[in-house]
Amino acid sequence: MANSATGTYTAKLTDGPLEGKTVTTEFLESGDPRPRLEIPADGSKRYLYLRGAGLEFGAADFPDRPTAVDYRYIEALFD
């Protein structure tokens, strides 16, 4: 359910090292889900996930915005 000016949604990580985990993230200012997520891991490592096709809806407050979005693992990034 959206709880700020842009709102938040659940990002469902469907594969890779964080498979089955979820994180809460904010919509872009446009109201769209983020196209990519970089999730911090150990040290300087981050996991890159890209938006998938799966969307779930159900928030009465914002029926045109998804409450959950699937993300697919792409690669580990290092600083």
N, C-alpha and C positions, 0 to 999 in steps of 0.2 A: 504494500500500500504506500502511496506517495506521502511523504511527510515533510517536505520542504518546498521551496519555490520551484525547483526543477524536479524534485522527487527522487525516490530511490526504487531499485528493483533488485531481485535476486539473480545473480549470475550463477548458472549451474555448469560446473566444469565436467564435461562428458567423457573425457579421456585423458591420457597422459599421466604425469606424476601426481596430479591432484584429482584424479578421477573420483567422482562421487561427492566431492566437496562443493560447498556453495559459499559465495561472498556477496555482501551487499555493496552495491555501487550506485552512483548517481547517474541520472539521465544527462545527456548533453543539454546545453541551453535551448537547443531546437526541440527538445522533448523526445529525441530518438535515443535508443540504447547505444551504448558505446560500441564502436566497431572492433576495438581491441582492448585487451586488458593486459597489463604487465603486473604480475603478482610477485612480490619480494619472496626470496627463499634464503638459504644460508649465505652469509657473507655478501658478496657483490653479485650473486646470481639472482636472476628474475626469470619467471616463466611467462612466455608470450602465448596468449590465447586469443583467437579470433572468433567473432560472432558467428554462430551457426544459424540454422533455419528454424529451430524450435522456439516457439513463443507460447507463453501461458498468460491468459487474461483472467480477471476476476475481481479487480478492485472497483467498487461502486463509485468511488470518488473520481477516478479517471478511467472510464471504460475503454478509451481508445489507446491507453498505454499498457504494455505488458507488465505483469507482476513478476515474471521470471523469463529469462532468456538463456538459451544454450550457448556454450562457448567450447570450441575445439582447440586442443593443444597444437602448437606449431613448433616451438623450439625453446631451449634455454638460452638466455642472454647473459653475458658477463661484462662487467665494467672494465 
